[in-house]
Amino acid sequence: MANTGGEAQDRMRHEERRPTTAIDEIVVPIDLSSAATKSRRPEITLHQLRVFWTVAHSETLTKAAKQLGLAQPSLSQQLSKLESISGARLFDRRSNQLKLTEAGTRLMPKVEAVLRSMGEFEDSLNEQAGGARATIRLAGVNSILSVILPAAMQRFHATFPDVDFDIHEQAPADVLELLNTRRVNIGLVAASSITQASDGFQRIPIVDDPYVLVVPERLDLARSKPPNRDLRAGDRAILNQVIQFVFGSPHAKQTANWFGEMLPDHRVIARCRSFEVAIRLVRAELGVCLAPALSAVVGAGALDGVKLYRVDMPPRQIVALLPSQYRRLEPYAAFLDALRQAGEGFKMPPLLETPPFLRKPGTA
């Protein structure tokens, strides 16, 4: 849920270490579309919906209980009450894990809509209270926060100098979680990373980020045609050692297919959860990787110690993800405009042309 400044994160970050409050006991009108709900029944509380959402998005019951600041018996009791009220089993119980049933899956969009609405309600209460310093809460991937955000904030503060920021560096899945639970107002992610999980949020394109082959600085591929003939043995070994960024199956498959076609003799020597780590392993001459160019940018240029070669892959489109009502609401509208201007004005560091042996048939 939203609140002002640092209180927002404390209040909404999975209800950590705090008892339920009066607002948690607000009765929530949800049409469960079940005959069992037509007769008089107990009312659903906001607290029960928060428990439901957190359990559905946690790997284990133990993790969910920790995030909510509840003992597992209390958590199970809240879920049982919700299932009793709904007249349907919402989770399949498997050891220490709970998986949504079909009924639970149907209920989830309604729960998320209620949580978002309550966040907007608390936002309006804060605005009416007056005297509070405005805070834009955002979460995003490292490269956009490091490269595009500073320029956007400079533009924005020229018009709104009194607005401050609460910034979270997160993986795309965590950005969505923060958005869904109203702990942030804006998410900055790659569009391809949130295709199936971002219904209900508006997308504002910010910048296209081309993929590059990142290699150690000493590796010169400009005139290399068959690497087995034109590169020394040590350089060939580095070229065929791949550091893979592990994000999700679509990206992993795309990357594996590219390396399989272009470097059929390669082997994966490391798997990373961030492009920045992968690039620094390349810098240490441990191998090569595919990465978005922004991940290798420091200041106005590329990271020292590596070369960036263009490759024939679709660019990563960075978007701002936000609830639609914020698109025309100040100061968010002005900040979104500043982000777009910063993305349009950003000059990518020089990228080297695609090496001959990496050009697909039919390309120049």
C-alpha positions as CSV (number, residue, x, y, z in Angstrom):
1,M,0.0,0.0,0.0
2,A,1.1,3.5,-0.6
3,N,2.1,5.9,2.2
4,T,4.3,8.9,2.4
5,G,8.1,8.8,2.1
6,G,9.9,5.9,3.9
7,E,6.7,4.9,5.7
8,A,5.3,3.4,2.5
9,Q,8.0,0.8,2.3
10,D,7.7,-0.1,6.0
11,R,4.0,-0.3,5.8
12,M,3.5,-2.3,2.7
13,R,6.6,-4.5,2.4
14,H,4.6,-7.6,3.2
15,E,3.3,-6.3,6.5
16,E,6.6,-7.0,8.2
17,R,6.7,-7.0,12.0
18,R,3.5,-5.1,12.6
19,P,0.1,-6.1,13.9
20,T,-3.0,-5.6,11.8
21,T,-4.6,-2.2,11.9
22,A,-8.1,-0.9,11.5
23,I,-7.6,-0.5,7.8
24,D,-6.7,-4.2,7.5
25,E,-10.1,-5.1,8.9
26,I,-12.0,-3.1,6.3
27,V,-14.6,-5.3,4.8
28,V,-14.0,-6.0,1.1
29,P,-16.9,-6.5,-1.3
30,I,-15.8,-9.2,-3.8
31,D,-18.3,-11.1,-6.0
32,L,-17.1,-14.6,-5.7
33,S,-19.7,-15.9,-8.2
34,S,-20.5,-19.0,-6.2
35,A,-23.8,-20.3,-5.0
36,A,-22.3,-20.8,-1.5
37,T,-21.8,-17.0,-1.3
38,K,-25.5,-16.1,-1.9
39,S,-26.6,-16.8,1.7
40,R,-25.3,-14.7,4.6
41,R,-21.6,-15.3,5.2
42,P,-18.7,-13.8,7.1
43,E,-17.1,-10.8,5.4
44,I,-13.7,-10.8,3.8
45,T,-11.1,-8.5,5.2
46,L,-8.3,-6.7,3.5
47,H,-5.8,-8.5,5.7
48,Q,-7.0,-11.9,4.4
49,L,-6.6,-10.7,0.8
50,R,-3.0,-9.5,1.6
51,V,-2.3,-12.9,3.0
52,F,-3.7,-14.6,0.0
53,W,-1.7,-12.5,-2.4
54,T,1.6,-13.0,-0.5
55,V,1.2,-16.7,-0.3
56,A,0.4,-17.0,-4.0
57,H,3.6,-15.1,-4.8
58,S,6.0,-16.8,-2.4
59,E,8.1,-19.9,-3.0
60,T,7.2,-21.5,0.4
61,L,4.8,-21.0,3.3
62,T,7.8,-20.3,5.5
63,K,8.9,-17.4,3.3
64,A,5.3,-16.0,3.1
65,A,4.9,-16.2,6.9
66,K,8.2,-14.3,7.3
67,Q,7.3,-11.6,4.8
68,L,3.9,-11.1,6.6
69,G,5.3,-11.2,10.1
70,L,2.9,-14.0,11.0
71,A,3.3,-17.4,12.5
72,Q,2.5,-20.2,10.1
73,P,-0.5,-21.4,12.1
74,S,-2.0,-17.9,12.0
75,L,-1.3,-17.6,8.2
76,S,-3.0,-21.0,7.6
77,Q,-5.9,-19.9,9.7
78,Q,-6.4,-16.7,7.6
79,L,-6.3,-18.8,4.4
80,S,-8.8,-21.3,5.8
81,K,-11.2,-18.4,6.7
82,L,-10.9,-17.0,3.2
83,E,-11.6,-20.5,1.6
84,S,-14.5,-21.0,4.0
85,I,-16.0,-17.6,3.0
86,S,-15.4,-18.2,-0.8
87,G,-16.9,-21.7,-0.6
88,A,-14.0,-23.1,-2.7
89,R,-10.5,-24.5,-2.2
90,L,-8.0,-21.8,-3.3
91,F,-4.8,-23.6,-2.9
92,D,-3.4,-27.1,-3.4
93,R,-1.2,-28.0,-0.5
94,R,2.1,-29.7,-1.3
95,S,4.4,-30.1,1.7
96,N,5.6,-26.5,2.5
97,Q,4.2,-25.1,-0.7
98,L,0.8,-23.9,-1.8
99,K,-0.2,-23.7,-5.4
100,L,-3.3,-21.8,-6.7
101,T,-6.2,-23.9,-7.7
102,E,-8.4,-22.9,-10.7
103,A,-10.7,-21.1,-8.2
104,G,-7.7,-19.3,-6.7
105,T,-6.4,-18.3,-10.1
106,R,-9.8,-16.8,-11.0
107,L,-9.9,-14.8,-7.7
108,M,-6.4,-13.4,-8.1
109,P,-7.2,-10.5,-10.5
110,K,-10.0,-9.4,-8.3
111,V,-7.7,-9.4,-5.2
112,E,-5.1,-7.4,-7.1
113,A,-7.7,-4.9,-8.2
114,V,-8.8,-4.4,-4.5
115,L,-5.2,-4.0,-3.3
116,R,-4.6,-1.3,-6.0
117,S,-7.8,0.5,-5.2
118,M,-6.9,0.6,-1.5
119,G,-3.5,2.0,-2.4
120,E,-5.2,4.8,-4.3
121,F,-7.5,5.4,-1.4
122,E,-4.6,5.8,1.0
123,D,-2.8,8.0,-1.5
124,S,-5.9,10.3,-1.5
125,L,-6.0,10.4,2.3
126,N,-2.3,11.4,2.4
127,E,-2.9,14.2,-0.2
128,Q,-5.9,15.5,1.9
129,A,-3.8,15.5,5.0
130,G,-1.5,18.1,3.4
131,G,1.9,19.2,4.4
132,A,3.6,16.0,3.3
133,R,6.6,16.2,0.9
134,A,5.7,14.4,-2.4
135,T,7.6,11.2,-3.1
136,I,7.8,9.3,-6.3
137,R,8.5,5.6,-5.5
138,L,10.0,3.6,-8.4
139,A,11.7,0.3,-9.0
140,G,13.7,-0.8,-11.9
141,V,16.6,-2.8,-13.5
142,N,20.2,-1.7,-12.8
143,S,21.0,-0.3,-16.2
144,I,18.1,2.1,-16.6
145,L,18.5,3.3,-13.0
146,S,22.2,3.9,-13.5
147,V,22.2,5.4,-17.0
148,I,18.8,7.0,-17.9
149,L,17.4,7.9,-14.4
150,P,20.0,10.5,-13.4
151,A,19.4,12.6,-16.5
152,A,15.6,12.3,-16.1
153,M,15.8,13.4,-12.5
154,Q,17.9,16.4,-13.5
155,R,15.2,17.5,-16.0
156,F,12.4,16.8,-13.6
157,H,13.8,18.7,-10.7
158,A,14.0,21.8,-12.8
159,T,10.2,21.9,-12.6
160,F,9.5,20.0,-9.4
161,P,12.5,20.7,-7.1
162,D,10.6,19.7,-3.9
163,V,9.7,16.1,-5.0
164,D,12.0,13.4,-3.7
165,F,12.5,9.8,-4.8
166,D,12.4,6.3,-3.2
167,I,14.3,4.1,-5.6
168,H,14.5,0.3,-5.6
169,E,16.9,-1.7,-7.8
170,Q,15.1,-4.9,-8.5
171,A,14.7,-7.8,-10.9
172,P,11.7,-7.5,-13.3
173,A,9.6,-10.0,-11.2
174,D,10.2,-8.1,-8.1
175,V,9.3,-4.8,-9.8
176,L,5.9,-6.3,-10.7
177,E,5.4,-7.4,-7.1
178,L,6.2,-3.9,-5.8
179,L,3.7,-2.4,-8.4
180,N,1.0,-4.9,-7.6
181,T,1.2,-4.3,-3.9
182,R,1.4,-0.5,-4.4
183,R,4.8,-0.1,-2.8
184,V,6.0,1.7,-5.9
185,N,4.2,3.9,-8.4
186,I,6.4,3.3,-11.4
187,G,8.5,0.3,-12.7
188,L,11.3,0.6,-15.2
189,V,11.8,-2.8,-16.9
190,A,12.4,-4.5,-20.3
191,A,9.0,-4.9,-22.1
192,S,9.9,-8.6,-22.9
193,S,10.4,-9.4,-19.3
194,I,6.8,-8.6,-18.2
195,T,4.7,-9.6,-21.2
196,Q,2.6,-12.2,-19.3
197,A,2.3,-10.5,-15.9
198,S,1.6,-6.9,-16.4
199,D,-2.1,-6.7,-17.2
200,G,-3.7,-3.5,-15.8
201,F,-0.5,-1.4,-16.1
202,Q,0.2,1.2,-18.8
203,R,3.5,1.0,-20.7
204,I,5.4,4.1,-21.7
205,P,8.4,3.4,-24.1
206,I,11.6,5.0,-22.8
207,V,14.6,3.7,-24.8
208,D,15.6,0.9,-27.1
209,D,18.7,-0.9,-25.8
210,P,20.6,-2.9,-28.5
211,Y,22.2,-6.3,-27.6
212,V,25.9,-6.6,-28.1
213,L,28.5,-9.3,-27.8
214,V,30.8,-8.3,-25.0
215,V,34.4,-9.5,-25.3
216,P,37.6,-8.8,-23.4
217,E,39.4,-5.7,-24.7
218,R,42.3,-7.7,-26.1
219,L,40.1,-9.8,-28.3
220,D,40.0,-8.2,-31.8
221,L,37.2,-9.7,-33.9
222,A,37.0,-6.9,-36.6
223,R,38.7,-8.8,-39.4
224,S,38.1,-12.3,-38.1
225,K,36.2,-14.6,-40.6
226,P,36.7,-18.2,-39.5
227,P,37.9,-17.8,-35.9
228,N,39.6,-21.2,-36.1
229,R,41.9,-19.7,-38.7
230,D,42.2,-16.0,-37.8
231,L,42.4,-16.1,-34.0
232,R,45.2,-17.4,-31.8
233,A,44.5,-20.5,-29.7
234,G,44.2,-18.6,-26.5
235,D,41.8,-16.1,-28.0
236,R,39.7,-18.8,-29.6
237,A,39.4,-20.4,-26.2
238,I,38.1,-17.2,-24.6
239,L,35.6,-16.7,-27.5
240,N,34.1,-20.1,-27.0
241,Q,33.7,-19.7,-23.2
242,V,30.2,-18.2,-22.7
243,I,28.9,-16.4,-19.6
244,Q,25.2,-16.7,-19.7
245,F,22.6,-14.4,-18.1
246,V,19.8,-16.5,-16.6
247,F,16.6,-14.5,-16.5
248,G,13.8,-16.7,-18.0
249,S,13.1,-19.3,-20.5
250,P,12.3,-17.0,-23.5
251,H,15.6,-15.0,-23.1
252,A,17.6,-18.1,-22.2
253,K,16.3,-19.9,-25.3
254,Q,17.0,-16.9,-27.6
255,T,20.6,-16.6,-26.3
256,A,21.2,-20.4,-26.5
257,N,20.0,-20.4,-30.1
258,W,22.2,-17.5,-31.0
259,F,25.4,-19.0,-29.6
260,G,24.5,-22.4,-31.0
261,E,24.3,-20.9,-34.5
262,M,27.2,-18.4,-34.3
263,L,29.7,-20.2,-32.0
264,P,28.8,-23.9,-32.3
265,D,31.9,-25.0,-30.4
266,H,31.1,-22.9,-27.3
267,R,30.5,-24.1,-23.8
268,V,28.8,-22.3,-20.9
269,I,31.3,-21.7,-18.1
270,A,29.1,-19.5,-15.8
271,R,25.5,-18.5,-15.3
272,C,24.6,-15.1,-13.8
273,R,21.5,-13.3,-12.5
274,S,22.6,-9.9,-13.6
275,F,24.2,-8.5,-16.8
276,E,26.5,-6.4,-14.8
277,V,28.1,-9.4,-13.1
278,A,28.4,-11.2,-16.5
279,I,30.2,-8.2,-18.1
280,R,32.7,-8.0,-15.2
281,L,33.5,-11.7,-15.7
282,V,34.2,-10.9,-19.4
283,R,36.4,-8.0,-18.3
284,A,38.4,-10.5,-16.3
285,E,39.0,-12.4,-19.6
286,L,37.0,-15.4,-18.5
287,G,34.8,-15.5,-21.6
288,V,32.2,-13.6,-23.6
289,C,28.5,-12.8,-23.1
290,L,25.5,-11.3,-24.8
291,A,24.1,-8.3,-23.0
292,P,22.1,-5.0,-23.6
293,A,24.5,-2.2,-24.3
294,L,23.2,-0.1,-21.4
295,S,24.5,-2.7,-19.0
296,A,28.1,-1.9,-20.1
297,V,27.8,1.9,-19.9
298,V,29.6,3.9,-17.3
299,G,29.1,7.6,-17.5
300,A,29.2,8.7,-21.1
301,G,31.1,5.7,-22.4
302,A,31.5,1.9,-22.3
303,L,33.1,0.1,-19.3
304,D,36.9,0.0,-19.6
305,G,38.4,-3.4,-20.4
306,V,35.7,-4.7,-22.8
307,K,34.7,-4.3,-26.5
308,L,31.1,-4.1,-27.6
309,Y,30.2,-5.7,-31.0
310,R,26.8,-5.3,-32.6
311,V,24.8,-8.5,-33.1
312,D,21.7,-9.4,-35.1
313,M,19.2,-9.6,-32.2
314,P,16.1,-7.4,-31.5
315,P,16.9,-4.6,-29.0
316,R,15.6,-4.7,-25.5
317,Q,12.8,-2.1,-25.2
318,I,12.8,-0.3,-21.8
319,V,9.4,0.8,-20.7
320,A,7.9,2.6,-17.7
321,L,5.2,0.5,-16.2
322,L,2.5,2.2,-14.0
323,P,-1.2,2.3,-13.1
324,S,-3.0,4.2,-15.8
325,Q,-4.3,6.9,-13.4
326,Y,-0.8,8.2,-12.9
327,R,-0.2,9.0,-16.5
328,R,-2.0,12.3,-16.3
329,L,-1.4,13.0,-12.6
330,E,1.3,15.4,-11.5
331,P,4.1,15.1,-10.6
332,Y,4.1,11.6,-12.2
333,A,3.2,12.9,-15.7
334,A,6.1,15.3,-15.7
335,F,8.5,12.7,-14.5
336,L,7.4,10.3,-17.2
337,D,8.0,13.0,-19.8
338,A,11.5,13.6,-18.3
339,L,12.2,9.9,-18.6
340,R,11.1,9.8,-22.3
341,Q,13.2,12.9,-23.0
342,A,16.3,11.4,-21.3
343,G,15.8,8.2,-23.3
344,E,15.5,10.0,-26.6
345,G,18.5,12.2,-25.8
346,F,20.8,9.4,-24.6
347,K,23.7,8.8,-26.9
348,M,24.8,5.2,-26.9
349,P,28.6,4.7,-26.7
350,P,30.3,3.7,-29.9
351,L,29.5,0.1,-30.8
352,L,31.8,-1.9,-33.1
353,E,30.5,-3.4,-36.3
354,T,29.4,-7.0,-36.3
355,P,32.4,-9.3,-37.0
356,P,32.2,-11.0,-40.4
357,F,31.8,-14.5,-38.9
358,L,28.9,-13.4,-36.8
359,R,26.9,-12.0,-39.7
360,K,23.8,-14.0,-40.6
361,P,23.3,-14.9,-44.3
362,G,21.8,-12.0,-46.2
363,T,23.1,-9.3,-43.8
364,A,25.7,-6.7,-44.8
